[in-house]
Amino acid sequence: MSTVKAIYPGSFDPLTNGHLDLIARGAKIFDHLVVAILKNSEKAPLFSVPERIEMLTESVQSFGNVSVATFDGLLVEFVVQQCAQVIVRGIRAISDYEYELQMALMNRRLAPQVETVFLMADEKYSYVSSRLIKNVFELGGSVDGLVPQAVVSRLQARVLPNKNR
Ligand code: PNS
């Protein structure tokens, strides 16, 4: 019987409960799910790639069929190199759709054999993004309940300049 391997790519800076919800859904559908962290993001990251690998690895260890990897360069090249057939992406709202559609169609042009599958996380995470988590945290707000424990503890351990934490 053939198995289906999927790649869930992203920056994961940091991993949120929305991402984790999506990972749980992907793990149920696909035989193997690889959560792939983009290494060469242009954005200035809050967490280094090794820190993100650590947080993700801790958070996905309860799933028997989920692993964590990093990639550089074209996503579709990584997908092919991994012998995967599917790219998983999350859609929260219509506003995500335009960008995601562009990426999916470009990836299809580059590698027609690879399918992009969109999944929706639970609606309680529909407003949660890594960008907002970073913003709220950096301004001293609580992000408890919105990110996994592995992320909460690292955020709490991080002493920000100008903050009396
Ligand atoms: O979580 P993000 O930051 O929205 O993830 C974006 C990501 C990593 C999926 C996207 O930037 C990507 O695939 N980058 C790799 C470079 C690439 O393949 N670019 C062409 C995409 S059409």
Backbone and ligand atoms as CSV (ligand in chain L), in Angstrom:
chain,resi,resn,atom,element,x,y,z
A,1,MET,N,N,0.849,-1.199,0.000
A,1,MET,CA,C,0.000,0.000,0.000
A,1,MET,C,C,0.889,1.257,0.000
A,2,SER,N,N,0.523,2.265,-0.814
A,2,SER,CA,C,1.377,3.449,-0.863
A,2,SER,C,C,1.085,4.359,0.336
A,3,THR,N,N,2.121,5.024,0.784
A,3,THR,CA,C,1.956,5.933,1.924
A,3,THR,C,C,2.061,7.367,1.426
A,4,VAL,N,N,1.403,8.258,2.133
A,4,VAL,CA,C,1.436,9.673,1.734
A,4,VAL,C,C,2.198,10.474,2.794
A,5,LYS,N,N,3.233,11.155,2.297
A,5,LYS,CA,C,4.049,11.990,3.183
A,5,LYS,C,C,3.764,13.452,2.859
A,6,ALA,N,N,3.546,14.231,3.894
A,6,ALA,CA,C,3.230,15.648,3.683
A,6,ALA,C,C,4.252,16.523,4.398
A,7,ILE,N,N,4.465,17.701,3.811
A,7,ILE,CA,C,5.378,18.686,4.396
A,7,ILE,C,C,4.534,19.886,4.832
A,8,TYR,N,N,4.713,20.295,6.089
A,8,TYR,CA,C,4.031,21.493,6.589
A,8,TYR,C,C,5.114,22.564,6.801
A,9,PRO,N,N,5.272,23.467,5.821
A,9,PRO,CA,C,6.358,24.450,5.914
A,9,PRO,C,C,5.920,25.747,6.591
A,10,GLY,N,N,6.888,26.457,7.141
A,10,GLY,CA,C,6.571,27.758,7.722
A,10,GLY,C,C,7.764,28.329,8.450
A,11,SER,N,N,7.556,29.515,9.009
A,11,SER,CA,C,8.621,30.162,9.789
A,11,SER,C,C,8.564,29.702,11.247
A,12,PHE,N,N,7.359,29.490,11.752
A,12,PHE,CA,C,7.145,29.006,13.129
A,12,PHE,C,C,7.940,29.837,14.144
A,13,ASP,N,N,7.838,31.157,14.018
A,13,ASP,CA,C,8.591,32.062,14.904
A,13,ASP,C,C,7.650,32.958,15.704
A,14,PRO,N,N,7.040,32.443,16.775
A,14,PRO,CA,C,7.173,31.082,17.278
A,14,PRO,C,C,6.004,30.206,16.816
A,15,LEU,N,N,6.126,28.922,17.160
A,15,LEU,CA,C,5.028,27.967,16.985
A,15,LEU,C,C,3.836,28.447,17.826
A,16,THR,N,N,2.629,28.382,17.259
A,16,THR,CA,C,1.429,28.774,18.015
A,16,THR,C,C,0.516,27.558,18.186
A,17,ASN,N,N,-0.506,27.725,19.000
A,17,ASN,CA,C,-1.471,26.632,19.152
A,17,ASN,C,C,-2.271,26.413,17.870
A,18,GLY,N,N,-2.360,27.444,17.046
A,18,GLY,CA,C,-3.008,27.285,15.734
A,18,GLY,C,C,-2.190,26.334,14.865
A,19,HIS,N,N,-0.845,26.546,14.849
A,19,HIS,CA,C,0.035,25.621,14.110
A,19,HIS,C,C,-0.122,24.199,14.651
A,20,LEU,N,N,-0.139,24.097,15.976
A,20,LEU,CA,C,-0.185,22.765,16.605
A,20,LEU,C,C,-1.497,22.048,16.290
A,21,ASP,N,N,-2.579,22.812,16.256
A,21,ASP,CA,C,-3.890,22.256,15.886
A,21,ASP,C,C,-3.829,21.706,14.453
A,22,LEU,N,N,-3.168,22.468,13.586
A,22,LEU,CA,C,-3.038,22.038,12.192
A,22,LEU,C,C,-2.162,20.789,12.080
A,23,ILE,N,N,-1.113,20.739,12.890
A,23,ILE,CA,C,-0.221,19.567,12.888
A,23,ILE,C,C,-1.020,18.327,13.303
A,24,ALA,N,N,-1.872,18.485,14.322
A,24,ALA,CA,C,-2.691,17.353,14.786
A,24,ALA,C,C,-3.614,16.870,13.670
A,25,ARG,N,N,-4.203,17.813,12.944
A,25,ARG,CA,C,-5.105,17.427,11.843
A,25,ARG,C,C,-4.316,16.744,10.725
A,26,GLY,N,N,-3.153,17.305,10.383
A,26,GLY,CA,C,-2.323,16.712,9.327
A,26,GLY,C,C,-1.842,15.317,9.706
A,27,ALA,N,N,-1.502,15.140,10.978
A,27,ALA,CA,C,-0.995,13.839,11.444
A,27,ALA,C,C,-2.066,12.758,11.330
A,28,LYS,N,N,-3.332,13.176,11.416
A,28,LYS,CA,C,-4.436,12.206,11.299
A,28,LYS,C,C,-4.654,11.798,9.842
A,29,ILE,N,N,-4.420,12.747,8.929
A,29,ILE,CA,C,-4.731,12.497,7.522
A,29,ILE,C,C,-3.590,11.768,6.802
A,30,PHE,N,N,-2.340,12.213,7.096
A,30,PHE,CA,C,-1.203,11.697,6.318
A,30,PHE,C,C,-0.420,10.647,7.106
A,31,ASP,N,N,0.249,9.786,6.360
A,31,ASP,CA,C,1.027,8.739,7.034
A,31,ASP,C,C,2.203,9.357,7.796
A,32,HIS,N,N,2.831,10.349,7.160
A,32,HIS,CA,C,3.931,11.031,7.844
A,32,HIS,C,C,3.847,12.526,7.548
A,33,LEU,N,N,4.057,13.312,8.574
A,33,LEU,CA,C,4.027,14.769,8.409
A,33,LEU,C,C,5.379,15.325,8.866
A,34,VAL,N,N,6.008,16.094,7.982
A,34,VAL,CA,C,7.279,16.742,8.334
A,34,VAL,C,C,7.001,18.235,8.507
A,35,VAL,N,N,7.243,18.745,9.701
A,35,VAL,CA,C,7.106,20.184,9.925
A,35,VAL,C,C,8.448,20.799,9.547
A,36,ALA,N,N,8.434,21.657,8.529
A,36,ALA,CA,C,9.692,22.142,7.950
A,36,ALA,C,C,9.856,23.640,8.202
A,37,ILE,N,N,10.912,23.978,8.919
A,37,ILE,CA,C,11.178,25.377,9.276
A,37,ILE,C,C,12.051,26.010,8.192
A,38,LEU,N,N,11.570,27.142,7.657
A,38,LEU,CA,C,12.363,27.873,6.661
A,38,LEU,C,C,13.554,28.522,7.366
A,39,LYS,N,N,14.767,28.247,6.855
A,39,LYS,CA,C,15.978,28.759,7.523
A,39,LYS,C,C,16.340,30.179,7.117
A,40,ASN,N,N,16.054,30.516,5.844
A,40,ASN,CA,C,16.589,31.786,5.324
A,40,ASN,C,C,15.539,32.887,5.229
A,41,SER,N,N,14.654,32.923,6.227
A,41,SER,CA,C,13.599,33.935,6.185
A,41,SER,C,C,14.199,35.335,6.218
A,42,GLU,N,N,13.563,36.249,5.468
A,42,GLU,CA,C,14.061,37.635,5.465
A,42,GLU,C,C,13.682,38.359,6.749
A,43,LYS,N,N,12.616,37.834,7.406
A,43,LYS,CA,C,12.152,38.515,8.611
A,43,LYS,C,C,13.188,38.372,9.729
A,44,ALA,N,N,13.307,39.411,10.599
A,44,ALA,CA,C,14.204,39.305,11.760
A,44,ALA,C,C,13.514,38.412,12.777
A,45,PRO,N,N,14.049,37.211,13.045
A,45,PRO,CA,C,13.326,36.282,13.909
A,45,PRO,C,C,13.460,36.602,15.395
A,46,LEU,N,N,12.451,36.236,16.165
A,46,LEU,CA,C,12.537,36.341,17.630
A,46,LEU,C,C,13.352,35.161,18.148
A,47,PHE,N,N,13.112,33.981,17.584
A,47,PHE,CA,C,13.818,32.771,18.008
A,47,PHE,C,C,14.737,32.289,16.885
A,48,SER,N,N,15.914,31.812,17.282
A,48,SER,CA,C,16.854,31.263,16.294
A,48,SER,C,C,16.283,29.951,15.747
A,49,VAL,N,N,16.843,29.496,14.636
A,49,VAL,CA,C,16.374,28.224,14.059
A,49,VAL,C,C,16.566,27.075,15.065
A,50,PRO,N,N,17.741,26.931,15.729
A,50,PRO,CA,C,17.870,25.840,16.714
A,50,PRO,C,C,16.822,25.922,17.826
A,51,GLU,N,N,16.484,27.142,18.272
A,51,GLU,CA,C,15.440,27.280,19.306
A,51,GLU,C,C,14.084,26.826,18.774
A,52,ARG,N,N,13.801,27.182,17.524
A,52,ARG,CA,C,12.514,26.776,16.938
A,52,ARG,C,C,12.451,25.266,16.742
A,53,ILE,N,N,13.575,24.672,16.371
A,53,ILE,CA,C,13.623,23.204,16.221
A,53,ILE,C,C,13.302,22.574,17.579
A,54,GLU,N,N,13.927,23.095,18.633
A,54,GLU,CA,C,13.729,22.543,19.983
A,54,GLU,C,C,12.264,22.632,20.416
A,55,MET,N,N,11.679,23.814,20.231
A,55,MET,CA,C,10.281,24.023,20.660
A,55,MET,C,C,9.335,23.126,19.878
A,56,LEU,N,N,9.576,23.017,18.573
A,56,LEU,CA,C,8.711,22.167,17.745
A,56,LEU,C,C,8.874,20.698,18.123
A,57,THR,N,N,10.126,20.279,18.291
A,57,THR,CA,C,10.384,18.872,18.606
A,57,THR,C,C,9.688,18.492,19.914
A,58,GLU,N,N,9.812,19.375,20.928
A,58,GLU,CA,C,9.133,19.112,22.212
A,58,GLU,C,C,7.624,19.032,22.028
A,59,SER,N,N,7.090,19.911,21.198
A,59,SER,CA,C,5.635,20.021,21.067
A,59,SER,C,C,5.011,18.904,20.233
A,60,VAL,N,N,5.801,18.281,19.358
A,60,VAL,CA,C,5.214,17.247,18.487
A,60,VAL,C,C,5.598,15.835,18.914
A,61,GLN,N,N,6.306,15.722,20.055
A,61,GLN,CA,C,6.833,14.388,20.400
A,61,GLN,C,C,5.737,13.364,20.697
A,62,SER,N,N,4.523,13.852,21.049
A,62,SER,CA,C,3.448,12.899,21.345
A,62,SER,C,C,2.845,12.272,20.075
A,63,PHE,N,N,3.126,12.879,18.919
A,63,PHE,CA,C,2.640,12.296,17.665
A,63,PHE,C,C,3.678,11.290,17.163
A,64,GLY,N,N,3.212,10.113,16.823
A,64,GLY,CA,C,4.165,9.096,16.367
A,64,GLY,C,C,4.636,9.299,14.937
A,65,ASN,N,N,3.933,10.121,14.169
A,65,ASN,CA,C,4.241,10.222,12.734
A,65,ASN,C,C,4.590,11.650,12.299
A,66,VAL,N,N,5.065,12.459,13.264
A,66,VAL,CA,C,5.432,13.840,12.920
A,66,VAL,C,C,6.916,14.049,13.221
A,67,SER,N,N,7.641,14.618,12.255
A,67,SER,CA,C,9.044,14.942,12.509
A,67,SER,C,C,9.295,16.406,12.167
A,68,VAL,N,N,10.454,16.894,12.576
A,68,VAL,CA,C,10.793,18.305,12.384
A,68,VAL,C,C,12.059,18.382,11.537
A,69,ALA,N,N,12.047,19.293,10.560
A,69,ALA,CA,C,13.225,19.461,9.697
A,69,ALA,C,C,13.376,20.941,9.375
A,70,THR,N,N,14.490,21.295,8.745
A,70,THR,CA,C,14.660,22.672,8.272
A,70,THR,C,C,14.919,22.610,6.768
A,71,PHE,N,N,14.641,23.733,6.115
A,71,PHE,CA,C,14.966,23.771,4.691
A,71,PHE,C,C,15.347,25.188,4.293
A,72,ASP,N,N,16.015,25.250,3.179
A,72,ASP,CA,C,16.526,26.480,2.597
A,72,ASP,C,C,16.159,26.463,1.122
A,73,GLY,N,N,16.028,27.584,0.509
A,73,GLY,CA,C,15.781,27.579,-0.937
A,73,GLY,C,C,14.329,27.252,-1.257
A,74,LEU,N,N,14.118,26.683,-2.423
A,74,LEU,CA,C,12.749,26.432,-2.895
A,74,LEU,C,C,12.073,25.317,-2.098
A,75,LEU,N,N,10.863,25.592,-1.662
A,75,LEU,CA,C,10.097,24.587,-0.913
A,75,LEU,C,C,9.889,23.313,-1.733
A,76,VAL,N,N,9.515,23.479,-2.998
A,76,VAL,CA,C,9.212,22.275,-3.793
A,76,VAL,C,C,10.442,21.376,-3.956
A,77,GLU,N,N,11.627,21.989,-3.961
A,77,GLU,CA,C,12.844,21.162,-4.061
A,77,GLU,C,C,12.991,20.306,-2.812
A,78,PHE,N,N,12.660,20.903,-1.663
A,78,PHE,CA,C,12.718,20.148,-0.401
A,78,PHE,C,C,11.672,19.030,-0.399
A,79,VAL,N,N,10.484,19.346,-0.916
A,79,VAL,CA,C,9.398,18.354,-0.953
A,79,VAL,C,C,9.834,17.144,-1.793
A,80,VAL,N,N,10.406,17.423,-2.947
A,80,VAL,CA,C,10.845,16.341,-3.839
A,80,VAL,C,C,11.979,15.548,-3.184
A,81,GLN,N,N,12.912,16.275,-2.597
A,81,GLN,CA,C,14.065,15.630,-1.935
A,81,GLN,C,C,13.604,14.715,-0.786
A,82,GLN,N,N,12.508,15.097,-0.139
A,82,GLN,CA,C,11.953,14.301,0.964
A,82,GLN,C,C,11.063,13.144,0.482
A,83,CYS,N,N,10.876,13.045,-0.841
A,83,CYS,CA,C,9.963,12.058,-1.437
A,83,CYS,C,C,8.551,12.230,-0.879
A,84,ALA,N,N,8.157,13.484,-0.674
A,84,ALA,CA,C,6.803,13.775,-0.183
A,84,ALA,C,C,5.920,14.133,-1.375
A,85,GLN,N,N,4.606,14.020,-1.160
A,85,GLN,CA,C,3.667,14.270,-2.257
A,85,GLN,C,C,2.810,15.511,-2.010
A,86,VAL,N,N,2.776,15.968,-0.755
A,86,VAL,CA,C,1.797,16.995,-0.378
A,86,VAL,C,C,2.463,18.119,0.426
A,87,ILE,N,N,1.990,19.353,0.169
A,87,ILE,CA,C,2.345,20.508,1.006
A,87,ILE,C,C,1.092,20.859,1.791
A,88,VAL,N,N,1.206,21.006,3.094
A,88,VAL,CA,C,0.063,21.400,3.926
A,88,VAL,C,C,0.233,22.860,4.318
A,89,ARG,N,N,-0.843,23.628,4.148
A,89,ARG,CA,C,-0.830,25.014,4.627
A,89,ARG,C,C,-2.144,25.288,5.333
A,90,GLY,N,N,-2.093,26.201,6.280
A,90,GLY,CA,C,-3.294,26.565,7.029
A,90,GLY,C,C,-3.923,27.822,6.475
A,91,ILE,N,N,-5.248,27.844,6.491
A,91,ILE,CA,C,-5.981,29.056,6.093
A,91,ILE,C,C,-6.819,29.476,7.299
A,92,ARG,N,N,-6.616,30.705,7.766
A,92,ARG,CA,C,-7.417,31.181,8.903
A,92,ARG,C,C,-8.627,31.968,8.429
A,93,ALA,N,N,-8.387,32.842,7.488
A,93,ALA,CA,C,-9.466,33.722,7.018
A,93,ALA,C,C,-9.266,33.949,5.537
A,94,ILE,N,N,-10.258,34.553,4.923
A,94,ILE,CA,C,-10.194,34.845,3.479
A,94,ILE,C,C,-8.926,35.637,3.148
A,95,SER,N,N,-8.515,36.493,4.092
A,95,SER,CA,C,-7.325,37.318,3.850
A,95,SER,C,C,-6.077,36.464,3.618
A,96,ASP,N,N,-6.027,35.264,4.186
A,96,ASP,CA,C,-4.872,34.376,3.944
A,96,ASP,C,C,-4.916,33.783,2.546
A,97,TYR,N,N,-6.127,33.697,1.998
A,97,TYR,CA,C,-6.339,32.867,0.822
A,97,TYR,C,C,-5.568,33.342,-0.397
A,98,GLU,N,N,-5.544,34.668,-0.612
A,98,GLU,CA,C,-4.930,35.191,-1.833
A,98,GLU,C,C,-3.442,34.829,-1.923
A,99,TYR,N,N,-2.738,35.070,-0.841
A,99,TYR,CA,C,-1.298,34.773,-0.777
A,99,TYR,C,C,-1.069,33.264,-0.886
A,100,GLU,N,N,-1.901,32.507,-0.173
A,100,GLU,CA,C,-1.737,31.048,-0.181
A,100,GLU,C,C,-2.019,30.472,-1.567
A,101,LEU,N,N,-3.029,31.041,-2.244
A,101,LEU,CA,C,-3.364,30.576,-3.592
A,101,LEU,C,C,-2.198,30.849,-4.550
A,102,GLN,N,N,-1.626,32.043,-4.435
A,102,GLN,CA,C,-0.480,32.387,-5.284
A,102,GLN,C,C,0.664,31.405,-5.076
A,103,MET,N,N,0.958,31.147,-3.802
A,103,MET,CA,C,2.068,30.218,-3.510
A,103,MET,C,C,1.763,28.818,-4.031
A,104,ALA,N,N,0.524,28.372,-3.792
A,104,ALA,CA,C,0.150,27.015,-4.209
A,104,ALA,C,C,0.254,26.868,-5.728
A,105,LEU,N,N,-0.201,27.897,-6.451
A,105,LEU,CA,C,-0.170,27.801,-7.916
A,105,LEU,C,C,1.257,27.908,-8.454
A,106,MET,N,N,2.067,28.738,-7.807
A,106,MET,CA,C,3.479,28.830,-8.219
A,106,MET,C,C,4.182,27.499,-7.942
A,107,ASN,N,N,3.903,26.931,-6.762
A,107,ASN,CA,C,4.521,25.641,-6.434
A,107,ASN,C,C,4.056,24.548,-7.402
A,108,ARG,N,N,2.797,24.639,-7.815
A,108,ARG,CA,C,2.281,23.646,-8.778
A,108,ARG,C,C,2.981,23.787,-10.132
A,109,ARG,N,N,3.229,25.041,-10.501
A,109,ARG,CA,C,3.933,25.268,-11.772
A,109,ARG,C,C,5.344,24.684,-11.705
A,110,LEU,N,N,5.971,24.862,-10.540
A,110,LEU,CA,C,7.352,24.379,-10.381
A,110,LEU,C,C,7.415,22.851,-10.259
A,111,ALA,N,N,6.398,22.276,-9.609
A,111,ALA,CA,C,6.399,20.817,-9.375
A,111,ALA,C,C,4.960,20.310,-9.462
A,112,PRO,N,N,4.476,20.035,-10.687
A,112,PRO,CA,C,3.061,19.678,-10.878
A,112,PRO,C,C,2.629,18.417,-10.144
A,113,GLN,N,N,3.574,17.571,-9.788
A,113,GLN,CA,C,3.227,16.313,-9.101
A,113,GLN,C,C,2.932,16.526,-7.616
A,114,VAL,N,N,3.246,17.710,-7.105
A,114,VAL,CA,C,3.045,17.988,-5.670
A,114,VAL,C,C,1.724,18.730,-5.478
A,115,GLU,N,N,0.880,18.230,-4.593
A,115,GLU,CA,C,-0.406,18.895,-4.316
A,115,GLU,C,C,-0.305,19.726,-3.040
A,116,THR,N,N,-0.935,20.894,-3.044
A,116,THR,CA,C,-1.057,21.672,-1.808
A,116,THR,C,C,-2.433,21.398,-1.220
A,117,VAL,N,N,-2.463,21.080,0.062
A,117,VAL,CA,C,-3.730,20.831,0.762
A,117,VAL,C,C,-3.883,21.903,1.838
A,118,PHE,N,N,-5.016,22.605,1.818
A,118,PHE,CA,C,-5.283,23.621,2.835
A,118,PHE,C,C,-6.122,23.019,3.949
A,119,LEU,N,N,-5.703,23.278,5.182
A,119,LEU,CA,C,-6.474,22.820,6.343
A,119,LEU,C,C,-6.846,24.039,7.183
A,120,MET,N,N,-7.956,23.925,7.903
A,120,MET,CA,C,-8.374,25.003,8.794
A,120,MET,C,C,-8.182,24.555,10.236
A,121,ALA,N,N,-7.488,25.373,11.003
A,121,ALA,CA,C,-7.369,25.098,12.443
A,121,ALA,C,C,-8.698,25.441,13.108
A,122,ASP,N,N,-8.866,25.027,14.352
A,122,ASP,CA,C,-10.061,25.373,15.115
A,122,ASP,C,C,-10.273,26.893,15.076
A,123,GLU,N,N,-11.555,27.280,14.986
A,123,GLU,CA,C,-11.832,28.726,14.844
A,123,GLU,C,C,-11.362,29.540,16.043
A,124,LYS,N,N,-11.146,28.874,17.191
A,124,LYS,CA,C,-10.682,29.651,18.355
A,124,LYS,C,C,-9.253,30.179,18.137
A,125,TYR,N,N,-8.582,29.671,17.101
A,125,TYR,CA,C,-7.235,30.181,16.791
A,125,TYR,C,C,-7.233,31.077,15.557
A,126,SER,N,N,-8.420,31.469,15.098
A,126,SER,CA,C,-8.486,32.166,13.808
A,126,SER,C,C,-7.788,33.529,13.834
A,127,TYR,N,N,-7.617,34.099,15.015
A,127,TYR,CA,C,-6.962,35.415,15.079
A,127,TYR,C,C,-5.500,35.300,15.517
A,128,VAL,N,N,-5.037,34.079,15.741
A,128,VAL,CA,C,-3.683,33.885,16.288
A,128,VAL,C,C,-2.666,33.784,15.155
A,129,SER,N,N,-1.639,34.628,15.240
A,129,SER,CA,C,-0.537,34.532,14.274
A,129,SER,C,C,0.766,34.715,15.042
A,130,SER,N,N,1.850,34.200,14.493
A,130,SER,CA,C,3.162,34.369,15.137
A,130,SER,C,C,3.488,35.858,15.270
A,131,ARG,N,N,3.107,36.615,14.260
A,131,ARG,CA,C,3.406,38.058,14.275
A,131,ARG,C,C,2.740,38.735,15.467
A,132,LEU,N,N,1.440,38.413,15.701
A,132,LEU,CA,C,0.725,39.019,16.837
A,132,LEU,C,C,1.270,38.524,18.176
A,133,ILE,N,N,1.621,37.238,18.222
A,133,ILE,CA,C,2.181,36.684,19.462
A,133,ILE,C,C,3.446,37.456,19.840
A,134,LYS,N,N,4.318,37.675,18.838
A,134,LYS,CA,C,5.575,38.399,19.097
A,134,LYS,C,C,5.287,39.819,19.550
A,135,ASN,N,N,4.337,40.448,18.874
A,135,ASN,CA,C,4.009,41.836,19.181
A,135,ASN,C,C,3.481,41.968,20.608
A,136,VAL,N,N,2.522,41.113,20.966
A,136,VAL,CA,C,1.908,41.175,22.310
A,136,VAL,C,C,2.965,40.861,23.369
A,137,PHE,N,N,3.759,39.822,23.120
A,137,PHE,CA,C,4.779,39.440,24.092
A,137,PHE,C,C,5.800,40.567,24.281
A,138,GLU,N,N,6.250,41.152,23.175
A,138,GLU,CA,C,7.284,42.192,23.264
A,138,GLU,C,C,6.777,43.435,23.986
A,139,LEU,N,N,5.457,43.621,23.990
A,139,LEU,CA,C,4.885,44.778,24.695
A,139,LEU,C,C,4.433,44.402,26.107
A,140,GLY,N,N,4.764,43.188,26.525
A,140,GLY,CA,C,4.503,42.794,27.918
A,140,GLY,C,C,3.172,42.117,28.156
A,141,GLY,N,N,2.407,41.816,27.102
A,141,GLY,CA,C,1.105,41.161,27.276
A,141,GLY,C,C,1.246,39.652,27.415
A,142,SER,N,N,0.175,39.030,27.913
A,142,SER,CA,C,0.202,37.581,28.107
A,142,SER,C,C,-0.235,36.852,26.837
A,143,VAL,N,N,0.494,35.802,26.510
A,143,VAL,CA,C,0.101,34.978,25.361
A,143,VAL,C,C,-0.232,33.560,25.834
A,144,ASP,N,N,-0.477,33.417,27.135
A,144,ASP,CA,C,-0.826,32.103,27.694
A,144,ASP,C,C,-2.056,31.546,26.980
A,145,GLY,N,N,-2.019,30.279,26.673
A,145,GLY,CA,C,-3.154,29.637,26.025
A,145,GLY,C,C,-3.130,29.754,24.506
A,146,LEU,N,N,-2.246,30.601,24.001
A,146,LEU,CA,C,-2.196,30.798,22.550
A,146,LEU,C,C,-0.991,30.114,21.916
A,147,VAL,N,N,-0.033,29.753,22.769
A,147,VAL,CA,C,1.164,29.047,22.280
A,147,VAL,C,C,1.387,27.823,23.165
A,148,PRO,N,N,2.060,26.794,22.629
A,148,PRO,CA,C,2.294,25.605,23.452
A,148,PRO,C,C,3.217,25.889,24.639
A,149,GLN,N,N,3.180,25.001,25.629
A,149,GLN,CA,C,3.962,25.183,26.848
A,149,GLN,C,C,5.452,25.381,26.546
A,150,ALA,N,N,5.942,24.646,25.568
A,150,ALA,CA,C,7.375,24.744,25.234
A,150,ALA,C,C,7.739,26.166,24.796
A,151,VAL,N,N,6.766,26.865,24.226
A,151,VAL,CA,C,7.007,28.245,23.778
A,151,VAL,C,C,6.820,29.208,24.950
A,152,VAL,N,N,5.770,28.971,25.767
A,152,VAL,CA,C,5.510,29.845,26.931
A,152,VAL,C,C,6.757,29.919,27.796
A,153,SER,N,N,7.345,28.738,28.105
A,153,SER,CA,C,8.484,28.754,29.015
A,153,SER,C,C,9.679,29.494,28.408
A,154,ARG,N,N,9.868,29.359,27.112
A,154,ARG,CA,C,10.991,30.083,26.499
A,154,ARG,C,C,10.733,31.586,26.415
A,155,LEU,N,N,9.477,31.937,26.208
A,155,LEU,CA,C,9.149,33.374,26.199
A,155,LEU,C,C,9.367,33.955,27.595
A,156,GLN,N,N,8.924,33.190,28.616
A,156,GLN,CA,C,9.065,33.684,29.996
A,156,GLN,C,C,10.530,33.796,30.404
A,157,ALA,N,N,11.356,32.875,29.881
A,157,ALA,CA,C,12.772,32.869,30.245
A,157,ALA,C,C,13.532,34.013,29.577
A,158,ARG,N,N,12.935,34.535,28.540
A,158,ARG,CA,C,13.611,35.581,27.773
A,158,ARG,C,C,13.407,36.936,28.447
A,159,VAL,N,N,14.502,37.557,28.838
A,159,VAL,CA,C,14.373,38.868,29.481
A,159,VAL,C,C,14.481,39.925,28.400
A,160,LEU,N,N,13.422,40.686,28.244
A,160,LEU,CA,C,13.443,41.705,27.207
A,160,LEU,C,C,13.997,43.013,27.766
A,161,PRO,N,N,14.786,43.751,26.983
A,161,PRO,CA,C,15.265,45.044,27.436
A,161,PRO,C,C,14.072,45.963,27.708
A,162,ASN,N,N,14.179,46.840,28.687
A,162,ASN,CA,C,13.133,47.814,29.045
A,162,ASN,C,C,11.876,47.178,29.623
A,163,LYS,N,N,11.957,45.916,29.976
A,163,LYS,CA,C,10.762,45.293,30.586
A,163,LYS,C,C,11.158,44.762,31.951
A,164,ASN,N,N,10.308,45.029,32.937
A,164,ASN,CA,C,10.585,44.505,34.278
A,164,ASN,C,C,9.848,43.205,34.477
A,165,ARG,N,N,10.320,42.138,33.887
A,165,ARG,CA,C,9.650,40.856,34.019
A,165,ARG,C,C,10.221,40.096,35.201
L,1,PNS,O1,O,4.856,30.668,7.884
L,1,PNS,P1,P,5.178,31.463,6.663
L,1,PNS,O2,O,6.276,32.434,6.951
L,1,PNS,O3,O,3.956,32.111,6.075
L,1,PNS,O4,O,5.728,30.404,5.580
L,1,PNS,C1,C,6.049,30.813,4.270
L,1,PNS,C2,C,6.786,29.695,3.517
L,1,PNS,C3,C,7.988,29.201,4.315
L,1,PNS,C4,C,5.852,28.551,3.278
L,1,PNS,C5,C,7.234,30.298,2.153
L,1,PNS,O5,O,7.897,31.505,2.374
L,1,PNS,C6,C,8.154,29.375,1.373
L,1,PNS,O6,O,7.736,28.342,0.891
L,1,PNS,N1,N,9.449,29.764,1.251
L,1,PNS,C7,C,10.450,28.973,0.581
L,1,PNS,C8,C,10.918,29.637,-0.705
L,1,PNS,C9,C,10.011,29.273,-1.852
L,1,PNS,O7,O,9.802,28.134,-2.198
L,1,PNS,N2,N,9.417,30.326,-2.454
L,1,PNS,C10,C,8.455,30.181,-3.499
L,1,PNS,C11,C,7.073,29.916,-2.920
L,1,PNS,S1,S,5.856,29.982,-4.164
